[in-house]
Amino acid sequence: MSRLALASCLALVLGASSCNRLFYFPSDRLYSVPRAEHRDVLFRTADGVELHAWYFPPRGGAKPRGTFVQFHGNAGNLTSHHRSLVWVTEHDYALFSFDYRGYGRSGGAPTRAGVHLDALAAIDWTLERAPGGGAPRDVVLYGQSLGGAVLLRAFDDVRERARVRAVIIESSFHSYEEVAASVLWRHPLLAPFTGFGFALVSDAYSPAASVARVSPIPLLVLHDVYDPVVPWRFGAAIHGLGRAPKTFWVTHRGGHAQSAEDLDLRRALLAWIEAAPP
């Protein structure tokens, strides 16, 4: 294939559906059925799309110390992603894991603007309906990969933050343009067309301008220095854009959004949350 033909194909792929094919890989496959107690939740977005979620109460019927809200990555659906955070229910936390539009049993099809509304609806549901925890600020918002970018941008539009204890961003990025260019740069055949990432991908709904406004809510950024999907410099950029109180943890496991596999990191994560102002 000539460079001109390759460039034409690239422009078609990146330009299609506002670049949705580059950032969203929805699936309605049932990957696993959790053993942990859970219930189905259906809720609606501001534009009327019905979304599906699972709510996991703390194991053993304990009163929840708080609720984690999971904003998952770009592939699969909650039936695969919940496994990376369901461990918090063993420590008296509840988990609310939801699917963006077009994923799993959620209606609609994913777009940048639509997923933004999905994130806002998930935050609203948790702040309004999740059982209260042991502290006034008992909600932890946890974004993984694409979900981190979605969460950061959506949180900028959340005005009632009284229950939010912390925002945690794992293996994510601050700019859709830059992460698209990074994907092209790392592909031998597409590297010459890295500029297309900036020319064809919009930074609308990118979180770069929103990160600083997470403050004064504590912000924790997690990123692996050997992340094969989203280079760690994107995590460093998010941390750099943030304001105090903020923390940056760099791991060396070589994975993408896999911090939950490290038991020591789990303990450190819970300790960090519990040390945040109540």
N, C-alpha and C positions, 0 to 999 in steps of 0.2 A: 504494500500500500504506500502511495506517495505521501510526502509530508502534507501536501495540500488536501488530499483525501482524508488523511488522518485528522487534520485540523478541522475539516468540515464535519466529520463524525463527532469529534469532541464537542464542537459548538452545538451540535444537535442534542447530544446527551446532556450537556450542562445546561443548555437553555430550556430543555423540555420541562414543562410543569414547574417553572421557577426553580429549577435545579433540584426538584424533589428526589430524583433518582440517585442523586449523589449523597443525600443526607438521610433519606428514609428508606428502610427496608422492612416494611410491615409484614407480619405473618399472622394467619389465623390458626396455625397449628397448635395443638395442645401438647406442650413439651413435657410437662409433669403435673401431677396432682399432689399438692402438698400434704404431708402427714400432719402438720401442725393444724390446730383448730383455726378455722377461718370462715368468713361469710362473704357472700357476694354483695357488692354495692353498685347500684346504678345511680348516676347523677348526671345533670345536664350542664352544658356550657352556656355562656351568654348568648350564643347564636343558635341554641336549641339542639346541639348534637348530644346524643346519649353516650356516655362513657361507662366503661366497666372497670371495677376495681375489686381487689380483695382486701379485707380488713382482718388482720391477725391480732387477737388480743394477747396479752402476756400469757406465757405457759402456766398451767396450773391454776388459772382463775385469779391470779394476783391482781390487785389494783394497779393500773398502769402508772408508772413513774413519768411517762410521757409518750409521745407518738412520733415515730419516724415516718416521713413522707418520702417515698422513693420515686425519683424521676429517672427512668431507665434509659439505656442507650438506644441506638438507632435500628437494631435488628431484633427479630423475634417478637416477643411480647411478654407480658407479666408472668406467664406460666414458666418462662425460663429465667427471667431476671429476678424474681422474688427471692430465689435461693441465695443470692449474694447478701441479702440483708435480713432474712427471716431469723437469723441467729439472735437478733436483738430481743426477740420475744422470750429468750431464755434468761434475760436479765431484767425482766419486769417492764419492758417497753412494748408498746403496740407498734404494728407496722401497717401503713396504708400504701399499697402498691397499685398503681393504676395504669391503664393503657391509653396512649394518645389515640386520637381519631384514626380509624383505618387499621389499628392494631388489635389483634385478638377479637374480642366480642364488642369492641367499641365501634360506633357508627362512623360514617363519613370517610374522608380520605385526607392524609396528612398534607398540610401546607405550613409554611412558616407562621403565617398569621393565625391559622387554626390551632396549631399546637400551642401557641402562646395563650390562647383562650382556654385550652385544655389545662395548662399548668395553673392558671388563675383559678379555674373551677375546682381543681384538686386542693389547692391551698385553702380556698374558701370553705370547702366541705370539711376539711380537718379543723380549721379554726372555729367553725360553727358547731360541728357535730361530734367530733372525737371526744371521748370521755376525758375529763380533766385529770392531770397527773398530780404528783406530789408537790410541785412547785408552780408558782404563777406562770413562769415561762417554761412550758413543757413540750413544745413542738420543735422537732429537729427536721430541717429540710435537707435532703440528701440527693444531689444530682450526680449521675454517672455518665461520663463521655458526653454524647449529644445532650443528655438530660441535664448536665451541669450548665451548659450554655442556655438551655431553655429556662431552667430555674433562675439563673442570675438575671436574665432579662425580665422574666415575669415578676420577680420579687420587687423590681423597681416600681411596679404598679400596685403593690400591696401597701395600703396605707395603715390598716389596723394590724399592728405587729406585736401586740401586747403578749401574745402566747408564744412567740418565736424565740427559742433559746439559742439556736445556732444554725448556721448555713454551712454545709459541707459539700465541697466540690471535688470530685475524683476523676482524674484522667480526662479533663475537658479542655476547652479552648475559648478564646475571647473574641475571635473573628471568623466568620464563615468564609470570607474571602481568603484569609491567610491559611486556613486549614485546607481549603480546596487546592490552593497553590502548592501546599506541602505534599498533598497526595500525588499531584502531577509530577512534582520534582523527584519523588522517590521511585517513579516508574520509568525505567530506561527508555521506553518508546515515547512516553508522554512528556519527559523532562523538557524538551525544547519548547513546549507549549505551556509552560508554567504561567506565563502572563495571562493565559485564558482564565485562570482561576480568579484573577482580579477583574478581568474585563467582563466576564459573564456571570459571576456569582455576586449577588447583592449582599451587602452587610446589613440589610434591614433585619431588625430583631437580633443583631449581634449584641452580646452583653458588655462589650468593652466600656461603654460609657456608663453602664449601670453598676459595675463592680464597686466603685467607691461609695455608692449609696446604700450598700448593705450595712455599713457602719451606722449606728453603734452596735448592731448585732454581731457577735463574734463570728469570724469567717475562718474556716479551716480548708486549706487546699492540699490535696493529696495527689502525687504524681510519681510514676516510676521513671527513673532516669533512662531505663532501657525500653520504655513503652514502644511497641512495634506499630502502633496504630496512630496515636496522637503524641508527637514528640514532647518531651518534658518541658521544653522551653515555653510551650503554651501554658502549662501550669504555672511556670515562673512568671509569665506575663500577667496572668490573672492575679497572682499574689501581689505583683508590683503595682497593679492598678487599684488594689484595695487600700482601705484605710484601717487604722487600728480600731479595735483589736483584731489582729489577723495573724495566722500561723501557716507556715508552709512545711509540709513533711515530704521528704523525698525518699522513696523506697528503691531497692535494687534487686527486685525479684525477676524483672524482665517481662512482666505481663501487663495487660491492659485492664484497668478497673477490677483488679483481683486482690485488693487489700484485705478483703474479708477472709481470705484463705490463711492469713497470718494471725495466729491466736494472740501473739504478743501485741500486734497492732490493734486487734479488737479491744484488748484490755486498755491500751493506751487511749484509744478513741473514746471509750466510755468514761475514762478518768478525765479526759479533756472536756467532755460535755458536762460532767458533774462539777467540774471546777468553774464552768461559766457562771456569770452572775445569775442568781435565781430570779 
